[in-house]
Amino acid sequence: MNAKALATKLFFWPDSVLYFGDSLDPADHRHQAVQCCIALEGTLLIRWQGQADWQTCQAAIIGPNVAHSIRSPDGPICLLYLE
């Protein structure tokens, strides 16, 4: 897959959402869904609430009601939200 040519896509099911595209607002936030994050190019940057430093990874699973922020500076991201 050529991730750089990937168009933004959003899919909805009754208890889940799947998103492909650029990373969204990196402000700290939390939600009730479990969030699965995958960098489609390069790495993700994740910061947990109260921490100044970003952690680098290629994929992460974030539990419900966990305050965090995510950036994908190298390219598109895949986000799956499960309730």
RAPEKA-V665555 format. One record per residue. N is the residue number from 1. RES is the residue in three letters. PSI is psi in whole degrees, -180 to 180 (NA if undefined). Layout:
BEGIN
n=N res=RES psi=PSI
n=N res=RES psi=PSI
END
This chain:
BEGIN
n=1 res=MET psi=135
n=2 res=ASN psi=95
n=3 res=ALA psi=-31
n=4 res=LYS psi=-26
n=5 res=ALA psi=2
n=6 res=LEU psi=125
n=7 res=ALA psi=152
n=8 res=THR psi=132
n=9 res=LYS psi=146
n=10 res=LEU psi=126
n=11 res=PHE psi=138
n=12 res=PHE psi=139
n=13 res=TRP psi=171
n=14 res=PRO psi=-41
n=15 res=ASP psi=21
n=16 res=SER psi=161
n=17 res=VAL psi=139
n=18 res=LEU psi=128
n=19 res=TYR psi=133
n=20 res=PHE psi=127
n=21 res=GLY psi=-164
n=22 res=ASP psi=154
n=23 res=SER psi=151
n=24 res=LEU psi=-168
n=25 res=ASP psi=123
n=26 res=PRO psi=14
n=27 res=ALA psi=148
n=28 res=ASP psi=137
n=29 res=HIS psi=171
n=30 res=ARG psi=156
n=31 res=HIS psi=167
n=32 res=GLN psi=-9
n=33 res=ALA psi=150
n=34 res=VAL psi=137
n=35 res=GLN psi=124
n=36 res=CYS psi=126
n=37 res=CYS psi=134
n=38 res=ILE psi=128
n=39 res=ALA psi=125
n=40 res=LEU psi=-16
n=41 res=GLU psi=133
n=42 res=GLY psi=-133
n=43 res=THR psi=166
n=44 res=LEU psi=154
n=45 res=LEU psi=125
n=46 res=ILE psi=137
n=47 res=ARG psi=131
n=48 res=TRP psi=149
n=49 res=GLN psi=136
n=50 res=GLY psi=-5
n=51 res=GLN psi=139
n=52 res=ALA psi=-28
n=53 res=ASP psi=144
n=54 res=TRP psi=141
n=55 res=GLN psi=142
n=56 res=THR psi=136
n=57 res=CYS psi=171
n=58 res=GLN psi=-24
n=59 res=ALA psi=155
n=60 res=ALA psi=152
n=61 res=ILE psi=126
n=62 res=ILE psi=126
n=63 res=GLY psi=167
n=64 res=PRO psi=146
n=65 res=ASN psi=27
n=66 res=VAL psi=118
n=67 res=ALA psi=133
n=68 res=HIS psi=170
n=69 res=SER psi=148
n=70 res=ILE psi=140
n=71 res=ARG psi=150
n=72 res=SER psi=82
n=73 res=PRO psi=-17
n=74 res=ASP psi=-11
n=75 res=GLY psi=-163
n=76 res=PRO psi=163
n=77 res=ILE psi=153
n=78 res=CYS psi=126
n=79 res=LEU psi=128
n=80 res=LEU psi=122
n=81 res=TYR psi=126
n=82 res=LEU psi=128
n=83 res=GLU psi=NA
END
